[in-house]
Amino acid sequence: MIMKILMACGFSMFAILPIRAGSQRVNNKNITPVNNKPLYTYIVETLKQVKQVDKIIINTDYKIIHDAFSHDSRVDVMNREENLRGNCNINLVINEVLRNYQCEYFLQTHATNPLLKVNTISTAINVFFEGLKNTHDSLFSVTKVQKRFWSEQPAPINHKIADEPTTQSLETIYEENSCFYIFSRSSFENQQNRIGARPCIFPISKAEAIDIDDEEDLQIVKKLMA
């Protein structure tokens, strides 16, 4: 792959947006129309409004997306390598981006989270930078969960039947919702993972955390965005 021109960016932050073709549960999910606009355009428009994001890097094997941003200075589209097409370890895609772009801080998100808000992402970036030196080396979004969980047997996992606590009394569990990850180059290179050795969690609302994984999710998002 021809190397991109390296960009010196100091404390700038680049956003990484992987958009792969060939989704299985929803055909061409990332480019499917949602209220007359391709799904991926929602997160791109959101990222453009985040002041801390200097460049949006889309890694994709969709030619239509290459064409859509051919004259957009805020967006770079890089062709996805053959060995990274289809289902693959997302960290391999991130590594490919880092090999081609010389920036120290990155935010990675997905096209399947169209309800994410500008202020949520911007606040998370501020939290990341505020704690970067002394507290954490990465940050990722989570959803707060207080529910009664059961194993397949079935057996209670996080509660006792005899106690029957209200859900508000249960210990809080946080679900990694895959909406966004923030990390430094050094953290990623040390761990080979978007989650570093000292991560920070950032809770977001259930509505923003909705991820389009199947047809039912798609219909819910369409109704919410109508």
N, CA, C and O of each residue as an XYZ file, in Angstrom:
904
protein
N       0.844     -1.196      0.000
C       0.000      0.000      0.000
C       0.880      1.247      0.000
O       1.860      1.340      0.740
N       0.512      2.182     -0.831
C       1.288      3.422     -0.893
C       1.068      4.204      0.394
O      -0.068      4.456      0.795
N       2.161      4.582      1.030
C       2.076      5.302      2.303
C       1.479      6.692      2.091
O       1.797      7.382      1.123
N       0.618      7.079      3.011
C       0.095      8.443      3.008
C       1.224      9.395      3.435
O       2.190      8.982      4.078
N       1.087     10.635      3.077
C       2.052     11.629      3.550
C       1.874     11.787      5.053
O       0.769     12.053      5.524
N       2.958     11.623      5.808
C       2.879     11.717      7.262
C       2.554     13.148      7.678
O       3.057     14.121      7.117
N       1.688     13.230      8.689
C       1.227     14.537      9.128
C       1.660     14.797     10.563
O       1.296     14.041     11.464
N       2.428     15.854     10.787
C       2.802     16.227     12.146
C       1.614     16.929     12.779
O       1.091     17.898     12.228
N       1.179     16.429     13.960
C      -0.061     16.988     14.493
C      -0.004     17.314     15.977
O      -1.035     17.658     16.554
N       1.154     17.223     16.619
C       1.242     17.635     18.010
C       0.203     16.968     18.887
O       0.155     15.741     18.981
N      -0.649     17.791     19.543
C      -1.688     17.267     20.404
C      -3.000     17.082     19.664
O      -4.051     16.991     20.297
N      -2.966     17.025     18.378
C      -4.166     16.807     17.595
C      -4.683     15.392     17.792
O      -3.980     14.518     18.300
N      -5.920     15.187     17.379
C      -6.529     13.861     17.470
C      -7.157     13.510     16.128
O      -7.867     14.318     15.530
N      -6.889     12.306     15.671
C      -7.509     11.796     14.450
C      -8.584     10.785     14.825
O      -8.411     10.009     15.764
N      -9.685     10.795     14.097
C     -10.751      9.820     14.304
C     -10.620      8.707     13.270
O     -10.456      8.973     12.080
N     -10.692      7.472     13.725
C     -10.618      6.302     12.844
C     -12.009      5.710     12.717
O     -12.653      5.388     13.716
N     -12.466      5.569     11.489
C     -13.797      5.036     11.234
C     -13.709      3.843     10.281
O     -13.649      4.036      9.066
N     -13.699      2.613     10.808
C     -13.674      1.434      9.934
C     -15.069      1.199      9.341
O     -16.060      1.175     10.070
N     -15.138      1.031      8.038
C     -16.418      0.728      7.384
C     -16.191     -0.424      6.417
O     -15.699     -0.223      5.307
N     -16.544     -1.611      6.831
C     -16.296     -2.776      5.990
C     -17.530     -3.159      5.181
O     -18.664     -2.948      5.614
N     -17.295     -3.715      4.023
C     -18.377     -4.250      3.196
C     -18.658     -5.691      3.630
O     -17.883     -6.300      4.367
N     -19.784     -6.214      3.154
C     -20.065     -7.630      3.355
C     -20.671     -7.993      4.686
O     -20.458     -9.111      5.157
N     -21.421     -7.099      5.322
C     -22.088     -7.449      6.573
C     -23.110     -8.554      6.310
O     -23.677     -8.634      5.220
N     -23.339     -9.397      7.303
C     -24.138    -10.603      7.099
C     -25.584    -10.460      7.571
O     -26.509    -10.813      6.839
N     -25.790     -9.944      8.791
C     -27.157     -9.904      9.329
C     -28.004     -8.797      8.711
O     -29.224     -8.934      8.616
N     -27.375     -7.709      8.293
C     -28.060     -6.655      7.533
C     -27.218     -6.412      6.292
O     -26.075     -5.966      6.390
N     -27.769     -6.700      5.143
C     -27.011     -6.606      3.894
C     -26.523     -5.174      3.660
O     -27.310     -4.227      3.678
N     -25.206     -5.031      3.438
C     -24.602     -3.711      3.218
C     -25.020     -2.713      4.296
O     -25.397     -1.578      4.006
N     -24.942     -3.167      5.540
C     -25.436     -2.384      6.680
C     -24.880     -0.970      6.727
O     -25.637     -0.021      6.927
N     -23.591     -0.811      6.548
C     -22.967      0.493      6.754
C     -23.400      1.559      5.747
O     -23.304      2.756      6.022
N     -23.878      1.118      4.582
C     -24.313      2.089      3.577
C     -25.822      2.053      3.361
O     -26.339      2.729      2.473
N     -26.530      1.264      4.172
C     -27.976      1.158      3.996
C     -28.647      2.498      4.301
O     -28.207      3.205      5.208
N     -29.695      2.863      3.569
C     -30.358      4.156      3.809
C     -31.099      4.173      5.150
O     -31.832      3.242      5.482
N     -30.895      5.236      5.899
C     -31.647      5.496      7.126
C     -32.242      6.887      6.983
O     -31.529      7.890      7.041
N     -33.539      6.937      6.799
C     -34.224      8.212      6.562
C     -33.577      8.992      5.413
O     -33.276     10.181      5.522
N     -33.379      8.273      4.318
C     -32.906      8.847      3.049
C     -31.435      9.247      3.032
O     -31.000      9.961      2.128
N     -30.653      8.790      4.034
C     -29.214      9.041      4.041
C     -28.484      7.750      4.364
O     -28.949      6.985      5.209
N     -27.350      7.482      3.717
C     -26.576      6.284      4.062
C     -26.187      6.312      5.536
O     -25.827      7.361      6.070
N     -26.260      5.162      6.186
C     -26.003      5.078      7.624
C     -24.678      5.719      8.028
O     -24.626      6.445      9.021
N     -23.607      5.465      7.279
C     -22.276      5.939      7.685
C     -22.174      7.458      7.728
O     -21.310      7.999      8.419
N     -23.047      8.156      6.998
C     -22.929      9.619      6.945
C     -23.258     10.279      8.280
O     -22.785     11.381      8.559
N     -24.060      9.618      9.101
C     -24.445     10.227     10.379
C     -23.240     10.396     11.299
O     -23.046     11.470     11.869
N     -22.438      9.360     11.449
C     -21.296      9.466     12.352
C     -20.230     10.400     11.775
O     -19.533     11.082     12.527
N     -20.101     10.435     10.446
C     -19.139     11.358      9.836
C     -19.545     12.799     10.131
O     -18.701     13.622     10.485
N     -20.820     13.104      9.987
C     -21.306     14.458     10.262
C     -21.117     14.828     11.734
O     -20.802     15.972     12.062
N     -21.312     13.847     12.613
C     -21.094     14.086     14.045
C     -19.627     14.380     14.325
O     -19.311     15.349     15.015
N     -18.734     13.559     13.798
C     -17.296     13.733     14.033
C     -16.800     15.075     13.494
O     -15.897     15.676     14.075
N     -17.369     15.541     12.413
C     -16.955     16.829     11.846
C     -17.254     17.989     12.796
O     -16.616     19.039     12.727
N     -18.228     17.787     13.679
C     -18.607     18.846     14.620
C     -17.834     18.777     15.937
O     -17.959     19.668     16.777
N     -17.034     17.721     16.121
C     -16.220     17.594     17.330
C     -14.946     18.405     17.124
O     -14.109     18.044     16.297
N     -14.795     19.488     17.860
C     -13.707     20.434     17.623
C     -12.322     19.824     17.831
O     -11.355     20.240     17.192
N     -12.225     18.836     18.725
C     -10.902     18.258     19.008
C     -10.425     17.309     17.918
O      -9.255     16.925     17.898
N     -11.323     16.926     17.006
C     -10.969     15.993     15.930
C     -10.484     16.777     14.713
O     -11.231     17.564     14.132
N      -9.234     16.557     14.339
C      -8.641     17.301     13.225
C      -8.805     16.604     11.882
O      -8.872     17.253     10.838
N      -8.869     15.299     11.916
C      -8.963     14.535     10.674
C      -9.779     13.276     10.919
O      -9.657     12.652     11.973
N     -10.607     12.899      9.960
C     -11.386     11.663     10.018
C     -10.803     10.710      8.981
O     -10.747     11.028      7.793
N     -10.374      9.547      9.441
C      -9.775      8.559      8.548
C     -10.730      7.386      8.408
O     -10.979      6.662      9.372
N     -11.257      7.201      7.226
C     -12.165      6.084      6.957
C     -11.379      4.959      6.301
O     -10.771      5.148      5.247
N     -11.393      3.813      6.916
C     -10.738      2.626      6.358
C     -11.826      1.729      5.799
O     -12.634      1.197      6.561
N     -11.866      1.546      4.476
C     -13.006      0.858      3.876
C     -12.638      0.151      2.586
O     -11.626      0.454      1.953
N     -13.496     -0.811      2.206
C     -13.376     -1.447      0.895
C     -14.587     -1.115      0.021
O     -14.856     -1.813     -0.957
N     -15.314     -0.057      0.368
C     -16.419      0.447     -0.449
C     -15.910      1.546     -1.384
O     -15.442      2.585     -0.921
N     -15.998      1.325     -2.675
C     -15.572      2.358     -3.627
C     -16.478      3.590     -3.538
O     -16.018      4.719     -3.707
N     -17.761      3.366     -3.274
C     -18.714      4.472     -3.208
C     -18.323      5.479     -2.131
O     -18.577      6.675     -2.272
N     -17.697      4.987     -1.039
C     -17.270      5.885      0.034
C     -16.003      6.636     -0.383
O     -15.845      7.812     -0.054
N     -15.113      5.973     -1.097
C     -13.936      6.667     -1.649
C     -14.384      7.842     -2.514
O     -13.837      8.941     -2.412
N     -15.364      7.609     -3.350
C     -15.847      8.645     -4.262
C     -16.536      9.781     -3.504
O     -16.407     10.946     -3.880
N     -17.269      9.445     -2.435
C     -18.056     10.441     -1.704
C     -17.184     11.508     -1.049
O     -17.623     12.646     -0.884
N     -15.948     11.155     -0.671
C     -15.104     12.098      0.065
C     -13.835     12.478     -0.698
O     -12.854     12.923     -0.100
N     -13.858     12.305     -1.995
C     -12.660     12.569     -2.796
C     -12.229     14.030     -2.747
O     -11.062     14.330     -2.994
N     -13.156     14.953     -2.431
C     -12.821     16.376     -2.390
C     -13.066     16.974     -1.006
O     -13.237     18.186     -0.877
N     -13.084     16.144      0.016
C     -13.354     16.607      1.379
C     -12.039     16.666      2.166
O     -11.428     15.630      2.428
N     -11.605     17.860      2.539
C     -10.313     18.026      3.205
C     -10.310     17.483      4.636
O      -9.242     17.182      5.171
N     -11.474     17.353      5.263
C     -11.527     16.840      6.634
C     -11.462     15.321      6.684
O     -11.199     14.744      7.740
N     -11.698     14.671      5.552
C     -11.811     13.209      5.541
C     -10.795     12.594      4.592
O     -10.694     12.990      3.431
N     -10.047     11.628      5.097
C      -9.170     10.805      4.266
C      -9.765      9.403      4.203
O     -10.189      8.859      5.223
N      -9.797      8.821      3.011
C     -10.305      7.460      2.857
C      -9.161      6.563      2.411
O      -8.564      6.780      1.356
N      -8.862      5.561      3.217
C      -7.796      4.629      2.863
C      -8.400      3.280      2.503
O      -9.361      2.827      3.124
N      -7.826      2.651      1.497
C      -8.329      1.374      1.016
C      -7.986      0.264      1.999
O      -6.841      0.146      2.436
N      -8.978     -0.547      2.345
C      -8.739     -1.640      3.278
C      -7.962     -2.762      2.600
O      -8.306     -3.187      1.497
N      -6.919     -3.233      3.263
C      -6.099     -4.306      2.720
C      -6.913     -5.590      2.571
O      -7.849     -5.833      3.333
N      -6.548     -6.404      1.588
C      -7.279     -7.643      1.306
C      -7.395     -8.531      2.537
O      -8.455     -9.106      2.786
N      -6.321     -8.648      3.307
C      -6.331     -9.552      4.460
C      -7.149     -9.029      5.630
O      -7.336     -9.738      6.619
N      -7.643     -7.791      5.531
C      -8.449     -7.212      6.600
C      -9.915     -7.061      6.210
O     -10.692     -6.440      6.934
N     -10.286     -7.621      5.081
C     -11.677     -7.514      4.636
C     -12.531     -8.601      5.285
O     -12.032     -9.668      5.645
N     -13.835     -8.311      5.430
C     -14.707     -9.238      6.138
C     -14.489     -9.103      7.633
O     -13.948     -8.097      8.092
N     -14.901    -10.099      8.394
C     -14.698    -10.076      9.842
C     -13.215    -10.233     10.160
O     -12.559    -11.156      9.677
N     -12.697     -9.323     10.976
C     -11.298     -9.417     11.384
C     -11.126     -8.715     12.715
O     -12.037     -8.039     13.194
N      -9.964     -8.877     13.307
C      -9.644     -8.198     14.553
C      -9.516     -6.700     14.277
O      -8.667     -6.276     13.493
N     -10.363     -5.906     14.928
C     -10.373     -4.468     14.666
C      -9.029     -3.824     14.993
O      -8.673     -2.799     14.412
N      -8.287     -4.418     15.917
C      -6.978     -3.857     16.257
C      -6.003     -3.932     15.090
O      -5.083     -3.120     15.000
N      -6.192     -4.890     14.202
C      -5.349     -4.980     13.010
C      -5.639     -3.822     12.060
O      -4.732     -3.293     11.417
N      -6.913     -3.432     11.978
C      -7.296     -2.283     11.146
C      -6.706     -1.003     11.734
O      -6.158     -0.173     11.009
N      -6.821     -0.851     13.049
C      -6.260      0.330     13.712
C      -4.757      0.396     13.490
O      -4.215      1.466     13.213
N      -4.085     -0.737     13.611
C      -2.641     -0.780     13.408
C      -2.263     -0.328     12.007
O      -1.252      0.350     11.820
N      -3.073     -0.703     11.023
C      -2.816     -0.292      9.646
C      -2.933      1.225      9.501
O      -2.148      1.849      8.787
N      -3.907      1.806     10.175
C      -4.062      3.267     10.135
C      -2.865      3.949     10.794
O      -2.320      4.911     10.253
N      -2.462      3.454     11.953
C      -1.336      4.071     12.663
C      -0.033      3.980     11.870
O       0.835      4.842     12.001
N       0.103      2.949     11.057
C       1.289      2.818     10.213
C       1.331      3.913      9.145
O       2.402      4.266      8.651
N       0.176      4.439      8.799
C       0.100      5.386      7.691
C      -0.119      6.836      8.104
O       0.009      7.746      7.284
N      -0.451      7.052      9.377
C      -0.726      8.418      9.842
C       0.058      8.694     11.117
O      -0.070      7.970     12.105
N       0.871      9.746     11.087
C       1.726     10.066     12.216
C       1.023     11.062     13.131
O       1.226     12.272     13.035
N       0.204     10.532     14.006
C      -0.466     11.340     15.016
C      -0.349     10.606     16.343
O      -0.205      9.384     16.351
N      -0.408     11.318     17.468
C      -0.204     10.668     18.765
C      -1.501     10.203     19.417
O      -1.489      9.261     20.210
N      -2.632     10.858     19.089
C      -3.884     10.519     19.765
C      -4.977     10.191     18.751
O      -5.105     10.833     17.708
N      -5.759      9.170     19.096
C      -6.769      8.672     18.172
C      -8.085      8.369     18.887
O      -8.109      7.984     20.056
N      -9.156      8.552     18.161
C     -10.487      8.135     18.586
C     -11.021      7.190     17.532
O     -11.015      7.515     16.345
N     -11.485      6.020     17.951
C     -12.038      5.063     16.990
C     -13.508      4.829     17.294
O     -13.877      4.563     18.438
N     -14.334      4.927     16.287
C     -15.765      4.716     16.455
C     -16.297      3.907     15.283
O     -15.521      3.422     14.460
N     -17.628      3.756     15.200
C     -18.230      2.913     14.162
C     -19.367      3.648     13.461
O     -19.956      4.577     14.012
N     -19.659      3.226     12.260
C     -20.778      3.797     11.506
C     -22.115      3.333     12.048
O     -23.149      3.922     11.731
N     -22.113      2.281     12.864
C     -23.360      1.674     13.343
C     -23.879      2.298     14.635
O     -24.787      1.757     15.267
N     -23.301      3.445     15.033
C     -23.764      4.162     16.225
C     -24.218      5.573     15.848
O     -23.600      6.549     16.272
N     -25.287      5.694     15.058
C     -25.672      7.006     14.524
C     -26.272      7.962     15.546
O     -26.441      9.145     15.251
N     -26.598      7.476     16.744
C     -27.233      8.334     17.736
C     -26.237      8.998     18.690
O     -26.638      9.755     19.574
N     -24.959      8.723     18.517
C     -23.937      9.373     19.332
C     -24.000     10.893     19.153
O     -24.179     11.391     18.042
N     -23.851     11.611     20.252
C     -23.939     13.066     20.207
C     -22.552     13.714     20.195
O     -21.587     13.169     20.731
N     -22.483     14.858     19.585
C     -21.231     15.613     19.501
C     -20.690     15.904     20.893
O     -19.507     15.692     21.159
N     -21.552     16.390     21.783
C     -21.110     16.777     23.125
C     -20.589     15.582     23.921
O     -19.656     15.722     24.711
N     -21.185     14.415     23.716
C     -20.729     13.212     24.422
C     -19.297     12.880     24.036
O     -18.457     12.624     24.899
N     -19.021     12.885     22.742
C     -17.667     12.572     22.267
C     -16.679     13.634     22.722
O     -15.574     13.312     23.161
N     -17.073     14.896     22.618
C     -16.192     15.995     23.000
C     -15.853     15.944     24.492
O     -14.707     16.165     24.883
N     -16.856     15.651     25.319
C     -16.629     15.548     26.763
C     -15.697     14.386     27.084
O     -14.811     14.512     27.929
N     -15.894     13.259     26.412
C     -15.038     12.089     26.633
C     -13.585     12.396     26.278
O     -12.669     11.960     26.976
N     -13.372     13.137     25.208
C     -12.008     13.514     24.818
C     -11.376     14.384     25.895
O     -10.204     14.209     26.227
N     -12.155     15.330     26.447
C     -11.632     16.186     27.513
C     -11.257     15.368     28.748
O     -10.225     15.616     29.371
N     -12.101     14.388     29.099
C     -11.816     13.524     30.242
C     -10.531     12.733     29.995
O      -9.712     12.562     30.898
N     -10.369     12.261     28.777
C      -9.164     11.506     28.422
C      -7.915     12.357     28.614
O      -6.958     11.917     29.251
N      -7.915     13.558     28.073
C      -6.730     14.409     28.160
C      -6.468     14.880     29.587
O      -5.313     15.020     29.991
N      -7.538     15.127     30.356
C      -7.360     15.579     31.737
C      -6.670     14.519     32.593
O      -5.880     14.858     33.474
N      -6.956     13.249     32.348
C      -6.382     12.188     33.163
C      -5.213     11.474     32.529
O      -4.691     10.511     33.091
N      -4.793     11.935     31.358
C      -3.781     11.223     30.579
C      -2.453     11.072     31.316
O      -1.854      9.997     31.284
N      -1.991     12.109     31.965
C      -0.647     12.069     32.563
C      -0.580     11.193     33.813
O       0.400     10.475     34.013
N      -1.616     11.249     34.656
C      -1.510     10.614     35.960
C      -2.435      9.409     36.172
O      -2.187      8.594     37.061
N      -3.483      9.290     35.377
C      -4.513      8.305     35.708
C      -4.637      7.181     34.693
O      -4.511      6.012     35.058
N      -4.879      7.503     33.429
C      -5.171      6.462     32.444
C      -4.491      6.729     31.104
O      -4.077      7.849     30.805
N      -4.390      5.673     30.314
C      -3.758      5.790     28.996
C      -4.749      5.570     27.856
O      -4.378      5.636     26.684
N      -6.012      5.307     28.202
C      -7.035      5.059     27.193
C      -8.402      5.229     27.841
O      -8.521      5.293     29.065
N      -9.424      5.300     27.006
C     -10.791      5.486     27.493
C     -11.735      4.782     26.526
O     -11.514      4.790     25.315
N     -12.786      4.175     27.064
C     -13.795      3.588     26.174
C     -15.184      3.762     26.769
O     -15.349      3.850     27.985
N     -16.187      3.811     25.884
C     -17.560      4.055     26.305
C     -18.213      2.782     26.830
O     -17.953      1.681     26.345
N     -19.065      2.964     27.833
C     -19.774      1.844     28.444
C     -21.227      2.237     28.690
O     -21.589      3.412     28.647
N     -22.046      1.221     28.948
C     -23.434      1.420     29.326
C     -23.653      0.839     30.719
O     -23.292     -0.308     30.982
N     -24.232      1.617     31.590
C     -24.511      1.168     32.955
C     -25.643      0.144     32.944
O     -26.677      0.359     32.312
N     -25.443     -0.962     33.642
C     -26.445     -2.028     33.693
C     -26.695     -2.430     35.146
O     -25.757     -2.726     35.885
N     -27.953     -2.437     35.544
C     -28.364     -2.964     36.842
C     -29.561     -3.885     36.609
O     -30.716     -3.472     36.716
N     -29.256     -5.130     36.291
C     -30.268     -6.140     35.973
C     -29.923     -7.445     36.674
O     -28.782     -7.656     37.086
N     -30.908     -8.311     36.804
C     -30.657     -9.639     37.362
C     -30.198    -10.559     36.231
O     -30.911    -10.739     35.244
N     -29.021    -11.132     36.374
C     -28.475    -12.011     35.343
C     -28.513    -13.466     35.793
O     -28.356    -13.787     36.971
N     -28.731    -14.337     34.799
C     -28.827    -15.776     35.042
C     -27.926    -16.528     34.080
O     -27.705    -16.095     32.949
N     -27.407    -17.662     34.540
C     -26.651    -18.555     33.671
C     -27.617    -19.486     32.947
O     -28.820    -19.455     33.206
N     -27.105    -20.302     32.053
C     -27.951    -21.176     31.246
C     -28.601    -22.287     32.067
O     -29.600    -22.850     31.619
N     -28.086    -22.628     33.240
C     -28.536    -23.798     34.003
C     -30.045    -23.855     34.338
O     -30.610    -24.920     34.086
N     -30.751    -22.872     34.859
C     -30.350    -21.495     35.174
C     -29.933    -21.355     36.632
O     -30.418    -22.069     37.510
N     -29.025    -20.418     36.863
C     -28.603    -20.092     38.215
C     -28.334    -18.594     38.277
O     -27.791    -18.027     37.329
N     -28.703    -17.947     39.376
C     -28.470    -16.500     39.477
C     -26.981    -16.180     39.487
O     -26.193    -16.865     40.139
N     -26.605    -15.136     38.761
C     -25.193    -14.764     38.652
C     -24.836    -13.638     39.614
O     -23.837    -13.723     40.330
N     -25.628    -12.613     39.632
C     -25.270    -11.425     40.413
C     -26.273    -11.122     41.528
O     -26.331     -9.997     42.022
N     -27.056    -12.117     41.920
C     -28.027    -11.906     42.990
C     -28.400    -13.249     43.614
O     -28.026    -14.301     43.096
N     -29.131    -13.214     44.717
C     -29.638    -14.422     45.357
C     -31.160    -14.397     45.306
O     -31.778    -13.362     45.557
N     -31.765    -15.543     44.979
C     -33.216    -15.606     44.843
C     -33.898    -15.204     46.146
O     -34.906    -14.498     46.140
N     -33.337    -15.661     47.259
C     -33.962    -15.389     48.560
C     -33.993    -13.898     48.868
O     -34.907    -13.422     49.541
N     -33.006    -13.162     48.382
C     -32.933    -11.734     48.679
C     -33.916    -10.915     47.850
O     -34.531     -9.972     48.347
N     -34.054    -11.290     46.584
C     -34.918    -10.568     45.647
C     -34.781     -9.046     45.791
O     -35.754     -8.351     46.083
N     -33.571     -8.546     45.583
C     -33.374     -7.092     45.725
C     -34.026     -6.340     44.572
O     -34.245     -6.895     43.496
N     -34.330     -5.082     44.812
C     -34.745     -4.248     43.690
C     -33.531     -4.073     42.792
O     -32.397     -4.151     43.264
N     -33.749     -3.841     41.522
C     -32.615     -3.715     40.607
C     -31.720     -2.532     40.987
O     -30.519     -2.549     40.717
N     -32.303     -1.509     41.610
C     -31.496     -0.361     42.024
C     -30.479     -0.734     43.100
O     -29.488     -0.030     43.293
N     -30.729     -1.859     43.809
C     -29.829     -2.285     44.880
C     -28.704     -3.180     44.373
O     -27.752     -3.459     45.101
N     -28.814     -3.624     43.139
C     -27.797     -4.513     42.590
C     -26.497     -3.758     42.308
O     -26.500     -2.555     42.049
N     -25.404     -4.487     42.365
C     -24.125     -3.890     42.015
C     -24.137     -3.476     40.548
O     -24.602     -4.227     39.691
N     -23.634     -2.300     40.266
C     -23.612     -1.807     38.892
C     -22.578     -2.557     38.067
O     -21.441     -2.751     38.496
N     -22.992     -2.975     36.879
C     -22.093     -3.599     35.921
C     -22.029     -2.683     34.702
O     -23.032     -2.075     34.329
N     -20.863     -2.584     34.085
C     -20.720     -1.719     32.915
C     -20.436     -2.557     31.676
O     -19.494     -3.348     31.638
N     -21.276     -2.363     30.667
C     -21.126     -3.079     29.401
C     -20.271     -2.265     28.430
O     -20.553     -1.093     28.179
N     -19.254     -2.874     27.899
C     -18.469     -2.242     26.835
C     -19.352     -2.198     25.594
O     -19.653     -3.240     25.011
N     -19.767     -1.009     25.188
C     -20.755     -0.906     24.113
C     -20.153     -0.659     22.730
O     -20.887     -0.580     21.745
N     -18.836     -0.538     22.646
C     -18.118     -0.401     21.363
C     -18.447      0.876     20.604
O     -18.177      0.967     19.407
N     -19.028      1.866     21.281
C     -19.361      3.109     20.580
C     -18.120      3.930     20.235
O     -17.997      4.421     19.113
N     -17.194      4.084     21.193
C     -15.945      4.766     20.867
C     -14.844      4.379     21.839
O     -15.085      3.977     22.978
N     -13.615      4.518     21.333
C     -12.396      4.230     22.092
C     -11.431      5.383     21.835
O     -11.298      5.851     20.704
N     -10.760      5.838     22.890
C      -9.769      6.898     22.764
C      -8.451      6.373     23.330
O      -8.426      5.779     24.408
N      -7.370      6.589     22.610
C      -6.088      6.029     23.045
C      -4.941      6.804     22.416
O      -5.119      7.527     21.436
N      -3.778      6.640     22.992
C      -2.570      7.243     22.431
C      -1.856      6.222     21.554
O      -2.090      5.018     21.662
N      -1.004      6.707     20.705
C      -0.199      5.811     19.867
C       0.662      4.896     20.742
O       0.736      3.691     20.501
N       1.308      5.471     21.752
C       2.195      4.671     22.595
C       1.422      3.589     23.343
O       1.914      2.472     23.499
N       0.208      3.914     23.808
C      -0.609      2.918     24.497
C      -0.964      1.771     23.568
O      -0.873      0.603     23.945
N      -1.372      2.111     22.345
C      -1.740      1.065     21.388
C      -0.537      0.202     21.033
O      -0.642     -1.023     20.978
N       0.588      0.830     20.797
C       1.774      0.070     20.402
C       2.255     -0.841     21.534
O       2.778     -1.927     21.281
N       2.078     -0.400     22.776
C       2.490     -1.226     23.911
C       1.577     -2.432     24.104
O       2.048     -3.523     24.426
N       0.275     -2.240     23.908
C      -0.708     -3.296     24.177
C      -1.185     -4.008     22.919
O      -1.759     -5.094     22.995
N      -0.945     -3.390     21.748
C      -1.511     -3.882     20.488
C      -3.026     -4.016     20.618
O      -3.638     -4.966     20.131
N      -3.602     -3.029     21.292
C      -5.037     -3.049     21.557
C      -5.502     -1.614     21.780
O      -4.760     -0.787     22.310
N      -6.724     -1.330     21.376
C      -7.266      0.016     21.567
C      -7.551      0.318     23.041
O      -7.667      1.482     23.424
N      -7.664     -0.726     23.867
C      -7.779     -0.557     25.310
C      -6.396     -0.737     25.918
O      -5.764     -1.781     25.758
N      -5.939      0.288     26.613
C      -4.586      0.257     27.150
C      -4.469     -0.487     28.464
O      -5.388     -1.190     28.884
N      -3.319     -0.320     29.108
C      -3.055     -0.996     30.376
C      -3.779     -0.317     31.533
O      -4.059     -0.955     32.548
N      -4.086      0.973     31.391
C      -4.765      1.729     32.442
C      -5.973      2.467     31.856
O      -5.955      3.693     31.743
N      -7.011      1.730     31.486
C      -8.157      2.359     30.825
C      -9.099      3.065     31.790
O      -9.136      2.777     32.986
N      -9.848      3.987     31.234
C     -10.898      4.698     31.961
C     -12.220      4.408     31.249
O     -12.273      4.422     30.020
N     -13.289      4.144     32.012
C     -14.588      3.921     31.375
C     -15.376      5.227     31.361
O     -15.234      6.071     32.247
N     -16.211      5.370     30.333
C     -16.995      6.592     30.172
C     -18.442      6.197     29.885
O     -18.767      5.850     28.749
N     -19.323      6.242     30.896
C     -20.724      5.845     30.690
C     -21.462      6.814     29.767
O     -21.293      8.030     29.862
N     -22.275      6.263     28.879
C     -23.126      7.073     28.013
C     -24.558      6.549     28.108
O     -24.791      5.472     28.657
N     -25.502      7.299     27.580
C     -26.908      6.919     27.691
C     -27.227      5.696     26.836
O     -26.532      5.398     25.864
N     -28.294      4.996     27.219
C     -28.711      3.802     26.466
C     -29.071      4.157     25.025
O     -28.769      3.410     24.095
N     -29.715      5.298     24.858
C     -30.135      5.692     23.513
C     -28.939      5.904     22.596
O     -28.927      5.425     21.462
N     -27.937      6.620     23.089
C     -26.743      6.863     22.280
C     -25.971      5.585     22.013
O     -25.282      5.473     20.999
N     -26.081      4.622     22.917
C     -25.299      3.386     22.811
C     -25.914      2.354     21.876
O     -25.323      1.299     21.643
N     -27.094      2.649     21.338
C     -27.723      1.680     20.437
C     -26.802      1.403     19.251
O     -26.372      2.318     18.549
N     -26.514      0.131     19.046
C     -25.639     -0.302     17.951
C     -26.465     -1.117     16.966
O     -27.173     -2.042     17.364
N     -26.378     -0.785     15.705
C     -27.149     -1.522     14.695
C     -26.419     -2.819     14.366
O     -25.430     -2.835     13.633
N     -26.937     -3.896     14.928
C     -26.326     -5.210     14.752
C     -27.167     -6.112     13.863
O     -26.638     -6.980     13.170
N     -28.485     -5.902     13.885
C     -29.377     -6.733     13.086
C     -30.538     -5.893     12.563
O     -30.594     -4.686     12.801
N     -31.451     -6.523     11.860
C     -32.559     -5.809     11.223
C     -33.461     -5.132     12.249
O     -33.970     -4.038     12.005
N     -33.660     -5.776     13.388
C     -34.499     -5.184     14.434
C     -33.890     -3.889     14.958
O     -34.596     -2.898     15.146
N     -32.572     -3.896     15.196
C     -31.885     -2.672     15.627
C     -32.061     -1.565     14.594
O     -32.289     -0.407     14.942
N     -31.955     -1.931     13.333
C     -32.075     -0.948     12.248
C     -33.442     -0.281     12.260
O     -33.548      0.935     12.098
N     -34.481     -1.075     12.452
C     -35.835     -0.525     12.468
C     -36.057      0.373     13.681
O     -36.746      1.388     13.580
N     -35.480      0.012     14.827
C     -35.597      0.842     16.026
C     -34.932      2.193     15.795
O     -35.503      3.231     16.129
N     -33.725      2.185     15.224
C     -33.010      3.433     14.971
C     -33.763      4.300     13.966
O     -33.843      5.517     14.133
N     -34.304      3.695     12.947
C     -35.073      4.466     11.958
C     -36.248      5.196     12.606
O     -36.536      6.346     12.273
N     -36.924      4.515     13.538
C     -38.061      5.136     14.212
C     -37.602      6.243     15.153
O     -38.243      7.289     15.247
N     -36.490      6.013     15.849
C     -35.986      7.022     16.777
C     -35.507      8.272     16.042
O     -35.601      9.382     16.564
N     -34.994      8.083     14.831
C     -34.441      9.208     14.078
C     -35.452      9.858     13.146
O     -35.152     10.866     12.506
N     -36.639      9.290     13.067
C     -37.658      9.823     12.135
C     -38.096     11.220     12.574
O     -38.942     11.835     11.924
